[in-house]
Amino acid sequence: MTSGYLRYVDVSDSEIVFTAANDLWLAPLAGGKAQRLTASGAQVICPVFSPSGRSIAWVSWVDGAPDVYVLDRDSGEVARL
């Protein structure tokens, strides 16, 4: 992403997670290319790292109402809570 807007930012020791264009993105703090984590097209807000950094939670309207989702970064699985 060379331009655009970043919203709802959370920072860990070495990474930043944020929303842009209704998707969740992850990037290294040291610089480099951001990686898109979601592609549903639904609104996403408030991403937050777990204390260990091994999971990321956020709120999304994928099914029409706000729900909390959690990405397990080790397995790549997303769970709706």
Backbone hydrogen bonds in HBPLUS format (Angstrom, degrees):
<---DONOR---> <-ACCEPTOR-->    atom                        ^
c    i                          cat <-CA-CA->   ^        H-A-AA   ^      H-
h    n   atom  resd res      DA  || num        DHA   H-A  angle D-A-AA Bond
n    s   type  num  typ     dist DA aas  dist angle  dist       angle   num
A0007-ARG N   A0019-THR O   2.88 MM  12  5.17 156.0  1.94 151.7 156.9     1
A0019-THR N   A0007-ARG O   2.86 MM  12  5.17 175.6  1.86 156.7 156.8     2
A0010-ASP N   A0017-VAL O   2.94 MM   7  5.41 153.7  2.01 157.5 162.5     3
A0017-VAL N   A0010-ASP O   2.91 MM   7  5.41 166.1  1.93 158.8 163.5     4
A0012-SER N   A0015-GLU O   2.85 MM   3  5.25 171.2  1.86 153.0 156.0     5
A0029-LEU N   A0014-SER O   2.87 MM  15  5.34 172.8  1.87 127.9 129.3     6
A0016-ILE N   A0027-ALA O   2.80 MM  11  5.36 153.3  1.87 159.9 167.5     7
A0027-ALA N   A0016-ILE O   2.91 MM  11  5.36 156.7  1.96 155.2 162.2     8
A0018-PHE N   A0025-TRP O   3.00 MM   7  5.39 155.4  2.06 143.9 150.3     9
A0025-TRP N   A0018-PHE O   2.81 MM   7  5.39 163.0  1.84 166.9 169.7    10
A0020-ALA N   A0023-ASP O   3.02 MM   3  5.53 153.9  2.09 149.6 157.8    11
A0023-ASP N   A0020-ALA O   3.04 MM   3  5.53 139.8  2.20 114.0 124.5    12
A0037-LEU N   A0024-LEU O   2.65 MM  13  5.26 172.4  1.66 152.0 154.3    13
A0026-LEU N   A0035-GLN O   2.86 MM   9  5.18 150.9  1.94 141.7 151.3    14
A0035-GLN N   A0026-LEU O   2.71 MM   9  5.18 165.6  1.73 153.7 157.3    15
A0031-GLY N   A0028-PRO O   3.18 MM   3  5.53 162.4  2.22 108.8 113.9    16
A0061-TRP N   A0043-GLN O   3.17 MM  18  5.64 146.7  2.29 151.4 158.6    17
A0045-ILE N   A0059-VAL O   2.86 MM  14  5.31 157.1  1.91 151.5 157.4    18
A0059-VAL N   A0045-ILE O   3.00 MM  14  5.31 178.9  2.00 161.1 161.0    19
A0048-VAL N   A0057-ALA O   2.83 MM   9  5.39 144.0  1.95 153.3 160.9    20
A0057-ALA N   A0048-VAL O   2.93 MM   9  5.39 163.1  1.96 156.6 157.2    21
A0050-SER N   A0055-SER O   2.91 MM   5  5.43 150.3  2.00 157.1 151.9    22
A0053-GLY N   A0050-SER O   2.90 MM   3  4.95 136.5  2.09 102.4 115.9    23
A0073-ARG N   A0054-ARG O   2.86 MM  19  5.37 153.0  1.93 152.9 159.1    24
A0056-ILE N   A0071-LEU O   3.06 MM  15  5.20 148.5  2.16 137.0 146.8    25
A0071-LEU N   A0056-ILE O   2.78 MM  15  5.20 166.1  1.80 153.9 157.2    26
A0058-TRP N   A0069-TYR O   2.93 MM  11  5.45 147.1  2.04 149.5 156.7    27
A0069-TYR N   A0058-TRP O   2.82 MM  11  5.45 164.6  1.84 161.4 166.6    28
A0060-SER N   A0067-ASP O   2.94 MM   7  5.61 156.7  2.00 156.6 163.8    29
A0067-ASP N   A0060-SER O   2.95 MM   7  5.61 153.0  2.02 150.5 157.8    30
A0064-GLY N   A0061-TRP O   3.07 MM   3  4.99 166.6  2.09 110.2 111.9    31
A0081-LEU N   A0068-VAL O   2.81 MM  13  5.53 171.0  1.82 162.8 165.9    32
A0070-VAL N   A0079-ALA O   2.87 MM   9  5.30 150.7  1.96 147.6 157.3    33
A0079-ALA N   A0070-VAL O   2.89 MM   9  5.30 158.6  1.93 147.1 152.8    34
A0072-ASP N   A0077-GLU O   2.88 MM   5  5.46 170.8  1.89 167.2 168.3    35
A0076-GLY N   A0072-ASP O   2.68 MM   4  5.42 147.0  1.78 156.5 167.6    36
